[in-house]
């Protein structure tokens, strides 16, 4: 697994370090082998082909114009079966590379509410193993303090996504 952490925009310092710590701990248990990088060269095709998965760790505003090889390399990597995990701010990576924004399923369009609020969520797919942890909520609804990301259209298109959990807009 390649964990790529680079920020050209806002730096999510604690989140970046927390991800690196967890990934290193899991790697030490033998779950997988992990490499960490913040160098654009790590995203070149010849390097990416060494990995089964790419984790974009709180990356922001990547310079895809200056590093024209990385967007096609990431798209080819995924098209050829590589895994892609985009954490938190990764929706704000590819303003100049919409083909990569489509892989992520969205493009950051702002924070509609300030961070630190408590928001209502609903589990939309209760059969997914990824939502099994919410089984204790009989109605599939819960509240959580989180930082909400609004996605831009046309990149964000709910009809093309398998949504697992969403905001419950019926709960003020």
Secondary structure as GFF3:
##gff-version 3
##sequence-region A 1 172
A	DSSP	beta_strand	2	4	.	.	.	ID=ss1
A	DSSP	alpha_helix	13	28	.	.	.	ID=ss2
A	DSSP	beta_strand	35	37	.	.	.	ID=ss3
A	DSSP	three_ten_helix	40	43	.	.	.	ID=ss4
A	DSSP	alpha_helix	45	48	.	.	.	ID=ss5
A	DSSP	beta_strand	53	57	.	.	.	ID=ss6
A	DSSP	alpha_helix	69	79	.	.	.	ID=ss7
A	DSSP	beta_strand	83	87	.	.	.	ID=ss8
A	DSSP	three_ten_helix	88	92	.	.	.	ID=ss9
A	DSSP	alpha_helix	98	104	.	.	.	ID=ss10
A	DSSP	beta_strand	118	123	.	.	.	ID=ss11
A	DSSP	three_ten_helix	129	134	.	.	.	ID=ss12
A	DSSP	beta_strand	141	145	.	.	.	ID=ss13
A	DSSP	three_ten_helix	158	160	.	.	.	ID=ss14
A	DSSP	beta_strand	165	167	.	.	.	ID=ss15
###
